[in-house]
């Protein structure tokens, strides 16, 4: 059920996410008369509907979905062709997408550590079991994986 935010000028903005409406309200409030709020609301309303998952986060979800065990973040980074710290943008993009669907980072991803064969601790990443179940059952709106 879409939520509605009514502005002072009578225009309305709809979204399925409270977070998006709050973010939009803060941006419009920050204008302080420096722009036309109705124009801004129309621009943002089109962005609110853009709930598509970008290519890199989709690739990450595919990788984690097919993995039976948590995946080393170093291996994830290698598959993306970046350094281990380079996957942060992908995770941020996934987190932002999840918020649009009412999911927190902790509801989607489980981070951990384990020892590798050389005795070093490595960071791991996996899908949260409940999120994995939601994906299997097709209950995540706007998400179709290539599995």
LUMSETI-520277 format. One record per residue: residue in one letter; x, y, z of N, C-alpha, C, O in turn. Coordinates in nm, 4 decimals. Layout:
BEGIN
  residuo       n_x       n_y       n_z      ca_x      ca_y      ca_z       c_x       c_y       c_z       o_x       o_y       o_z
        a         X         Y         Z         X         Y         Z         X         Y         Z         X         Y         Z
...
This chain:
BEGIN
  residuo       n_x       n_y       n_z      ca_x      ca_y      ca_z       c_x       c_y       c_z       o_x       o_y       o_z
        x    0.0847   -0.1170    0.0000    0.0000    0.0000    0.0000    0.0894    0.1234    0.0000    0.1693    0.1408    0.0920
        x    0.0780    0.2090   -0.1001    0.1630    0.3275   -0.1063    0.1294    0.4267    0.0046    0.0140    0.4428    0.0442
        x    0.2334    0.4919    0.0526    0.2190    0.5977    0.1514    0.2214    0.7305    0.0779    0.2853    0.7426   -0.0266
        x    0.1513    0.8315    0.1323    0.1451    0.9611    0.0666    0.1970    1.0694    0.1601    0.1726    1.0675    0.2808
        x    0.2688    1.1630    0.1012    0.3158    1.2823    0.1716    0.2544    1.4008    0.0997    0.2754    1.4187   -0.0203
        x    0.1777    1.4831    0.1731    0.1164    1.6012    0.1141    0.1979    1.7232    0.1526    0.2240    1.7470    0.2706
        x    0.2382    1.8006    0.0519    0.3171    1.9207    0.0745    0.2254    2.0405    0.0962    0.1048    2.0324    0.0727
        x    0.2835    2.1521    0.1412    0.2071    2.2734    0.1697    0.1303    2.3233    0.0480    0.0208    2.3779    0.0612
        x    0.1880    2.3043   -0.0706    0.1218    2.3532   -0.1916    0.0107    2.2591   -0.2399   -0.0515    2.2836   -0.3432
        x   -0.0135    2.1517   -0.1648   -0.1198    2.0578   -0.1986   -0.0761    1.9411   -0.2844   -0.1519    1.8457   -0.3020
        x    0.0456    1.9467   -0.3385    0.0931    1.8347   -0.4201    0.1258    1.7159   -0.3294    0.1573    1.7325   -0.2116
        x    0.1177    1.5967   -0.3869    0.1420    1.4750   -0.3106    0.2527    1.3931   -0.3738    0.2717    1.3932   -0.4954
        x    0.3264    1.3219   -0.2866    0.4305    1.2307   -0.3299    0.3954    1.0945   -0.2715    0.3610    1.0840   -0.1537
        x    0.4041    0.9909   -0.3533    0.3747    0.8559   -0.3084    0.4999    0.7706   -0.3091    0.5874    0.7869   -0.3942
        x    0.5075    0.6789   -0.2127    0.6163    0.5818   -0.2082    0.5725    0.4661   -0.1205    0.4844    0.4811   -0.0359
        x    0.6345    0.3502   -0.1410    0.6097    0.2351   -0.0552    0.6991    0.2383    0.0667    0.6813    0.1582    0.1584
        x    0.7954    0.3298    0.0696    0.8948    0.3340    0.1760    0.8840    0.4625    0.2568    0.8861    0.5722    0.2009
        x    0.8727    0.4488    0.3873    0.8707    0.5634    0.4771    1.0032    0.6380    0.4680    1.0065    0.7609    0.4743
        x    1.1129    0.5632    0.4532    1.2458    0.6245    0.4463    1.2565    0.7199    0.3272    1.3125    0.8288    0.3398
        x    1.2034    0.6796    0.2131    1.2082    0.7658    0.0954    1.1276    0.8936    0.1182    1.1707    1.0027    0.0808
        x    1.0101    0.8788    0.1799    0.9286    0.9964    0.2056    0.9965    1.0914    0.3035    0.9921    1.2131    0.2857
        x    1.0594    1.0360    0.4070    1.1313    1.1202    0.5027    1.2481    1.1918    0.4356    1.2700    1.3109    0.4578
        x    1.3226    1.1184    0.3537    1.4354    1.1779    0.2820    1.3867    1.2899    0.1904    1.4476    1.3967    0.1838
        x    1.2784    1.2651    0.1211    1.2231    1.3660    0.0321    1.1768    1.4880    0.1113    1.2039    1.6014    0.0718
        x    1.1076    1.4658    0.2218    1.0590    1.5760    0.3048    1.1749    1.6628    0.3531    1.1657    1.7856    0.3530
        x    1.2843    1.5981    0.3944    1.4012    1.6739    0.4400    1.4597    1.7580    0.3270    1.4996    1.8724    0.3490
        x    1.4651    1.7024    0.2068    1.5197    1.7773    0.0930    1.4314    1.8969    0.0591    1.4819    2.0063    0.0340
        x    1.3005    1.8766    0.0584    1.2089    1.9859    0.0272    1.2154    2.0907    0.1382    1.2142    2.2104    0.1093
        x    1.2220    2.0489    0.2628    1.2311    2.1421    0.3751    1.3595    2.2233    0.3677    1.3611    2.3399    0.4071
        x    1.4661    2.1642    0.3183    1.5951    2.2331    0.3082    1.5932    2.3420    0.2021    1.6780    2.4312    0.2035
        x    1.4971    2.3359    0.1096    1.4890    2.4386    0.0059    1.4628    2.5767    0.0652    1.5134    2.6764    0.0137
        x    1.3851    2.5838    0.1721    1.3538    2.7107    0.2394    1.3160    2.8217    0.1422    1.3642    2.9344    0.1536
        x    1.2312    2.7897    0.0487    1.1861    2.8917   -0.0444    1.2819    2.9188   -0.1588    1.2583    3.0114   -0.2363
        x    1.3891    2.8418   -0.1725    1.4860    2.8660   -0.2800    1.4465    2.7969   -0.4097    1.5168    2.8095   -0.5100
        x    1.3375    2.7256   -0.4094    1.2967    2.6567   -0.5313    1.1490    2.6251   -0.5258    1.0830    2.6497   -0.4249
        x    1.0989    2.5723   -0.6310    0.9582    2.5381   -0.6387    0.9406    2.3954   -0.5900    0.9855    2.3013   -0.6555
        x    0.8761    2.3787   -0.4765    0.8604    2.2462   -0.4154    0.7799    2.1530   -0.5042    0.8054    2.0326   -0.5065
        x    0.6816    2.2077   -0.5785    0.6007    2.1201   -0.6633    0.6845    2.0619   -0.7762    0.6649    1.9465   -0.8142
        x    0.7786    2.1408   -0.8309    0.8690    2.0906   -0.9348    0.9593    1.9833   -0.8764    0.9808    1.8788   -0.9378
        x    1.0123    2.0097   -0.7568    1.0994    1.9137   -0.6904    1.0243    1.7846   -0.6625    1.0792    1.6758   -0.6804
        x    0.8987    1.7955   -0.6186    0.8232    1.6740   -0.5872    0.8014    1.5893   -0.7122    0.8037    1.4665   -0.7046
        x    0.7804    1.6534   -0.8270    0.7613    1.5764   -0.9501    0.8894    1.5053   -0.9901    0.8864    1.3903   -1.0338
        x    1.0029    1.5747   -0.9750    1.1308    1.5127   -1.0084    1.1565    1.3931   -0.9183    1.1967    1.2867   -0.9653
        x    1.1331    1.4107   -0.7881    1.1631    1.3029   -0.6947    1.0629    1.1894   -0.7060    1.0981    1.0733   -0.6847
        x    0.9393    1.2211   -0.7388    0.8383    1.1161   -0.7509    0.8790    1.0139   -0.8557    0.8525    0.8948   -0.8393
        x    0.9431    1.0589   -0.9635    0.9872    0.9632   -1.0646    1.1018    0.8784   -1.0114    1.1135    0.7614   -1.0479
        x    1.1869    0.9350   -0.9255    1.2974    0.8587   -0.8677    1.2478    0.7579   -0.7658    1.3071    0.6510   -0.7518
        x    1.1408    0.7889   -0.6945    1.0875    0.6974   -0.5942    1.0420    0.5680   -0.6599    1.0550    0.4607   -0.6011
        x    0.9894    0.5771   -0.7798    0.9412    0.4582   -0.8493    1.0551    0.3728   -0.9046    1.0313    0.2584   -0.9430
        x    1.1780    0.4245   -0.9099    1.2913    0.3512   -0.9653    1.3478    0.2579   -0.8590    1.4446    0.2914   -0.7908
        x    1.2868    0.1413   -0.8456    1.3268    0.0468   -0.7433    1.4081   -0.0687   -0.7997    1.4265   -0.1702   -0.7326
        x    1.4567   -0.0541   -0.9220    1.5339   -0.1601   -0.9844    1.6686   -0.1764   -0.9149    1.7317   -0.0787   -0.8746
        x    1.7103   -0.2995   -0.9020    1.8392   -0.3312   -0.8437    1.9460   -0.3178   -0.9509    1.9321   -0.3738   -1.0597
        x    2.0508   -0.2452   -0.9219    2.1589   -0.2227   -1.0178    2.2353   -0.3517   -1.0444    2.2180   -0.4506   -0.9733
        x    2.3197   -0.3502   -1.1470    2.3901   -0.4713   -1.1918    2.4840   -0.5299   -1.0863    2.4809   -0.6505   -1.0618
        x    2.5675   -0.4463   -1.0235    2.6653   -0.4972   -0.9266    2.5988   -0.5600   -0.8038    2.6383   -0.6697   -0.7646
        x    2.4986   -0.4946   -0.7408    2.4323   -0.5605   -0.6278    2.3591   -0.6883   -0.6684    2.3516   -0.7835   -0.5909
        x    2.3054   -0.6896   -0.7903    2.2378   -0.8109   -0.8390    2.3390   -0.9244   -0.8531    2.3106   -1.0387   -0.8175
        x    2.4570   -0.8918   -0.9052    2.5639   -0.9917   -0.9193    2.6054   -1.0453   -0.7813    2.6277   -1.1652   -0.7645
        x    2.6153   -0.9545   -0.6830    2.6502   -0.9950   -0.5467    2.5438   -1.0877   -0.4888    2.5768   -1.1903   -0.4293
        x    2.4175   -1.0528   -0.5054    2.3097   -1.1382   -0.4550    2.3108   -1.2744   -0.5233    2.2901   -1.3765   -0.4577
        x    2.3347   -1.2771   -0.6538    2.3444   -1.4051   -0.7257    2.4553   -1.4914   -0.6669    2.4370   -1.6107   -0.6429
        x    2.5708   -1.4288   -0.6441    2.6857   -1.5011   -0.5916    2.6565   -1.5576   -0.4521    2.6882   -1.6731   -0.4237
        x    2.5968   -1.4766   -0.3665    2.5679   -1.5211   -0.2303    2.4535   -1.6219   -0.2259    2.4507   -1.7097   -0.1397
        x    2.3597   -1.6090   -0.3188    2.2450   -1.6993   -0.3213    2.2852   -1.8424   -0.3568    2.2335   -1.9381   -0.2990
        x    2.3775   -1.8565   -0.4519    2.4171   -1.9914   -0.4941    2.5209   -2.0536   -0.4006    2.5415   -2.1749   -0.4033
        x    2.5865   -1.9712   -0.3178    2.6893   -2.0233   -0.2266    2.6234   -2.0890   -0.1054    2.5364   -2.0305   -0.0409
        x    2.6666   -2.2116   -0.0759    2.6136   -2.2822    0.0404    2.6748   -2.2303    0.1704    2.6097   -2.2314    0.2749
        x    2.7973   -2.1857    0.1637    2.8717   -2.1352    0.2801    2.8951   -1.9846    0.2634    2.8864   -1.9321    0.1524
        x    2.9250   -1.9155    0.3743    2.9629   -1.7742    0.3606    3.0843   -1.7583    0.2685    3.1751   -1.8413    0.2694
        x    3.0848   -1.6518    0.1898    3.1881   -1.6270    0.0896    3.2892   -1.5270    0.1451    3.2511   -1.4271    0.2062
        x    3.4188   -1.5539    0.1236    3.5229   -1.4593    0.1642    3.5054   -1.3306    0.0844    3.4856   -1.3345   -0.0370
        x    3.5126   -1.2169    0.1525    3.4967   -1.0895    0.0825    3.6101   -1.0670   -0.0178    3.5923   -0.9954   -0.1163
        x    3.7255   -1.1273    0.0069    3.8354   -1.1180   -0.0898    3.7982   -1.1840   -0.2211    3.8313   -1.1328   -0.3280
        x    3.7294   -1.2976   -0.2140    3.6846   -1.3670   -0.3351    3.5758   -1.2878   -0.4072    3.5706   -1.2847   -0.5302
        x    3.4891   -1.2240   -0.3287    3.3853   -1.1401   -0.3886    3.4524   -1.0259   -0.4644    3.4167   -0.9961   -0.5784
        x    3.5497   -0.9626   -0.3997    3.6210   -0.8498   -0.4613    3.6914   -0.8930   -0.5900    3.6884   -0.8206   -0.6895
        x    3.7557   -1.0121   -0.5884    3.8231   -1.0614   -0.7093    3.7241   -1.0782   -0.8241    3.7552   -1.0444   -0.9383
        x    3.6064   -1.1298   -0.7949    3.5076   -1.1503   -0.9010    3.4584   -1.0170   -0.9584    3.4151   -1.0106   -1.0735
        x    3.4653   -0.9105   -0.8770    3.4258   -0.7779   -0.9239    3.5436   -0.7015   -0.9842    3.5252   -0.5961   -1.0451
        x    3.6654   -0.7555   -0.9668    3.7838   -0.6900   -1.0191    3.8251   -0.5675   -0.9396    3.8792   -0.4722   -0.9956
        x    3.7999   -0.5696   -0.8085    3.8358   -0.4578   -0.7215    3.9126   -0.5100   -0.6012    3.9239   -0.6309   -0.5813
        x    3.9660   -0.4172   -0.5203    4.0316   -0.4567   -0.3958    3.9233   -0.4969   -0.2955    3.8065   -0.4629   -0.3145
        x    3.9608   -0.5697   -0.1877    3.8595   -0.6107   -0.0909    3.7765   -0.4947   -0.0344    3.6592   -0.5129   -0.0020
        x    3.8358   -0.3776   -0.0226    3.7584   -0.2631    0.0263    3.6704   -0.2028   -0.0830    3.5858   -0.1180   -0.0547
        x    3.6894   -0.2450   -0.2044    3.6158   -0.1897   -0.3176    3.4731   -0.2380   -0.3300    3.3979   -0.1845   -0.4114
        x    3.4330   -0.3373   -0.2525    3.2955   -0.3869   -0.2624    3.1992   -0.3075   -0.1751    3.0787   -0.3324   -0.1764
        x    3.2518   -0.2129   -0.1002    3.1671   -0.1319   -0.0119    3.0579   -0.0574   -0.0864    2.9453   -0.0476   -0.0376
        x    3.0895   -0.0052   -0.2033    2.9897    0.0667   -0.2823    2.8767   -0.0242   -0.3270    2.7607    0.0166   -0.3309
        x    2.9112   -0.1466   -0.3602    2.8096   -0.2440   -0.4010    2.7187   -0.2774   -0.2842    2.5971   -0.2875   -0.3004
        x    2.7773   -0.2947   -0.1666    2.6975   -0.3257   -0.0477    2.6099   -0.2065   -0.0106    2.4951   -0.2240    0.0300
        x    2.6635   -0.0861   -0.0243    2.5842    0.0339    0.0035    2.4669    0.0444   -0.0920    2.3559    0.0783   -0.0509
        x    2.4904    0.0156   -0.2189    2.3835    0.0186   -0.3179    2.2758   -0.0852   -0.2862    2.1564   -0.0580   -0.2985
        x    2.3196   -0.2039   -0.2453    2.2256   -0.3091   -0.2068    2.1456   -0.2671   -0.0839    2.0248   -0.2898   -0.0771
        x    2.2127   -0.2063    0.0126    2.1460   -0.1616    0.1349    2.0410   -0.0560    0.1036    1.9303   -0.0601    0.1573
        x    2.0755    0.0384    0.0169    1.9805    0.1434   -0.0210    1.8592    0.0831   -0.0910    1.7454    0.1213   -0.0635
        x    1.8838   -0.0108   -0.1811    1.7742   -0.0794   -0.2491    1.6868   -0.1520   -0.1473    1.5641   -0.1474   -0.1552
        x    1.7517   -0.2197   -0.0507    1.6762   -0.2919    0.0515    1.5877   -0.2006    0.1340    1.4747   -0.2366    0.1672
        x    1.6386   -0.0817    0.1676    1.5583    0.0138    0.2449    1.4337    0.0545    0.1689    1.3292    0.0780    0.2295
        x    1.4434    0.0634    0.0363    1.3265    0.0979   -0.0451    1.2198   -0.0106   -0.0354    1.1021    0.0149   -0.0608
        x    1.2605   -0.1296    0.0008    1.1665   -0.2408    0.0142    1.1427   -0.2787    0.1607    1.0868   -0.3844    0.1899
        x    1.1853   -0.1919    0.2520    1.1602   -0.2152    0.3937    1.2531   -0.3172    0.4575    1.2191   -0.3751    0.5606
        x    1.3692   -0.3402    0.3985    1.4649   -0.4368    0.4513    1.5897   -0.3658    0.5013    1.6429   -0.2777    0.4337
        x    1.6361   -0.4038    0.6188    1.7603   -0.3467    0.6702    1.8784   -0.4307    0.6221    1.8612   -0.5413    0.5708
        x    1.9967   -0.3768    0.6395    2.1186   -0.4476    0.6001    2.1293   -0.5801    0.6759    2.1667   -0.6823    0.6183
        x    2.0965   -0.5776    0.8050    2.1054   -0.6991    0.8864    2.0016   -0.8034    0.8461    2.0231   -0.9230    0.8661
        x    1.8903   -0.7597    0.7903    1.7896   -0.8542    0.7433    1.8320   -0.9219    0.6139    1.7814   -1.0290    0.5805
        x    1.9251   -0.8601    0.5404    1.9671   -0.9153    0.4124    2.1011   -0.9879    0.4197    2.1165   -1.0950    0.3611
        x    2.1985   -0.9306    0.4915    2.3350   -0.9832    0.4894    2.3837   -1.0208    0.6284    2.3478   -0.9585    0.7283
        x    2.4668   -1.1250    0.6318    2.5321   -1.1674    0.7554    2.6823   -1.1577    0.7319    2.7375   -1.2244    0.6444
        x    2.7466   -1.0740    0.8112    2.8915   -1.0607    0.8001    2.9550   -1.1425    0.9112    2.8995   -1.1556    1.0203
        x    3.0720   -1.1972    0.8818    3.1413   -1.2783    0.9808    3.2896   -1.2858    0.9521    3.3417   -1.2174    0.8640
        x    3.3564   -1.3705    1.0286    3.4995   -1.3952    1.0098    3.5244   -1.5446    1.0251    3.4535   -1.6145    1.0974
        x    3.6270   -1.5911    0.9552    3.6699   -1.7296    0.9727    3.8179   -1.7377    0.9384    3.8738   -1.6473    0.8763
        x    3.8785   -1.8437    0.9785    4.0207   -1.8634    0.9520    4.0368   -1.9294    0.8154    3.9666   -2.0253    0.7830
        x    4.1298   -1.8772    0.7358    4.1557   -1.9411    0.6066    4.2642   -2.0475    0.6247    4.3085   -2.0704    0.7373
        x    4.3067   -2.1107    0.5204    4.4064   -2.2170    0.5275    4.5420   -2.1726    0.5789    4.6193   -2.2554    0.6272
        x    4.5729   -2.0439    0.5698    4.7014   -1.9918    0.6144    4.6999   -1.9443    0.7592    4.7991   -1.8892    0.8070
        x    4.5902   -1.9645    0.8286    4.5801   -1.9209    0.9671    4.5420   -1.7744    0.9835    4.5442   -1.7225    1.0951
        x    4.5074   -1.7078    0.8756    4.4645   -1.5682    0.8816    4.3127   -1.5611    0.8938    4.2415   -1.6451    0.8388
        x    4.2637   -1.4614    0.9654    4.1204   -1.4367    0.9697    4.0787   -1.3605    0.8449    4.1428   -1.2625    0.8071
        x    3.9728   -1.4049    0.7819    3.9193   -1.3367    0.6646    3.7735   -1.3021    0.6918    3.7040   -1.3718    0.7658
        x    3.7292   -1.1942    0.6311    3.5898   -1.1535    0.6447    3.5038   -1.2337    0.5489    3.5453   -1.2672    0.4380
        x    3.3832   -1.2637    0.5944    3.2903   -1.3403    0.5115    3.1580   -1.2648    0.4988    3.1261   -1.1759    0.5777
        x    3.0838   -1.3035    0.3977    2.9554   -1.2429    0.3697    2.8601   -1.3516    0.3240    2.8969   -1.4375    0.2438
        x    2.7388   -1.3482    0.3743    2.6370   -1.4463    0.3356    2.5007   -1.3792    0.3393    2.4842   -1.2727    0.3988
        x    2.4043   -1.4418    0.2759    2.2670   -1.3938    0.2845    2.2066   -1.4407    0.4165    2.2309   -1.5532    0.4602
        x    2.1292   -1.3554    0.4786    2.0558   -1.3955    0.5988    1.9558   -1.5034    0.5571    1.8967   -1.4960    0.4494
        x    1.9380   -1.6012    0.6415    1.8523   -1.7160    0.6060    1.7101   -1.6736    0.5706    1.6517   -1.7250    0.4752
        x    1.6548   -1.5810    0.6464    1.5184   -1.5374    0.6184    1.5103   -1.4665    0.4827    1.4129   -1.4839    0.4094
        x    1.6126   -1.3867    0.4493    1.6161   -1.3191    0.3198    1.6319   -1.4209    0.2071    1.5683   -1.4084    0.1025
        x    1.7169   -1.5219    0.2286    1.7349   -1.6286    0.1300    1.6004   -1.6986    0.1048    1.5652   -1.7281   -0.0094
        x    1.5271   -1.7242    0.2118    1.3965   -1.7893    0.2000    1.2986   -1.7008    0.1227    1.2219   -1.7493    0.0395
        x    1.3023   -1.5693    0.1516    1.2146   -1.4759    0.0803    1.2458   -1.4758   -0.0691    1.1544   -1.4703   -0.1514
        x    1.3734   -1.4817   -0.1044    1.4133   -1.4839   -0.2455    1.3630   -1.6114   -0.3122    1.3076   -1.6071   -0.4220
        x    1.3829   -1.7270   -0.2440    1.3379   -1.8553   -0.3002    1.1885   -1.8553   -0.3267    1.1420   -1.9092   -0.4271
        x    1.1131   -1.7936   -0.2348    0.9671   -1.7934   -0.2462    0.9156   -1.6798   -0.3345    0.7950   -1.6670   -0.3554
        x    1.0073   -1.5973   -0.3864    0.9672   -1.4863   -0.4724    0.8963   -1.3742   -0.3993    0.8161   -1.3026   -0.4593
        x    0.9241   -1.3577   -0.2714    0.8562   -1.2575   -0.1899    0.9305   -1.1241   -0.1817    0.8872   -1.0342   -0.1096
        x    1.0405   -1.1099   -0.2534    1.1126   -0.9822   -0.2541    1.0694   -0.9076   -0.3798    1.1041   -0.9479   -0.4908
        x    0.9936   -0.7983   -0.3630    0.9434   -0.7270   -0.4813    1.0559   -0.6683   -0.5631    1.1501   -0.6110   -0.5084
        x    1.0467   -0.6822   -0.6931    1.1446   -0.6232   -0.7830    1.2748   -0.7009   -0.7933    1.3726   -0.6494   -0.8475
        x    1.2784   -0.8246   -0.7424    1.4026   -0.9024   -0.7468    1.3803   -1.0339   -0.8189    1.3020   -1.1187   -0.7760
        x    1.4506   -1.0482   -0.9286    1.4530   -1.1750   -1.0016    1.6002   -1.2053   -1.0260    1.6692   -1.1299   -1.0945
        x    1.6480   -1.3164   -0.9694    1.7889   -1.3534   -0.9837    1.8088   -1.4438   -1.1036    1.7143   -1.5043   -1.1542
        x    1.9330   -1.4522   -1.1484    1.9676   -1.5308   -1.2672    2.0043   -1.6746   -1.2316    2.0875   -1.7348   -1.2995
        x    1.9451   -1.7302   -1.1280    1.9822   -1.8652   -1.0844    1.9033   -1.9712   -1.1555    1.9226   -2.0901   -1.1301
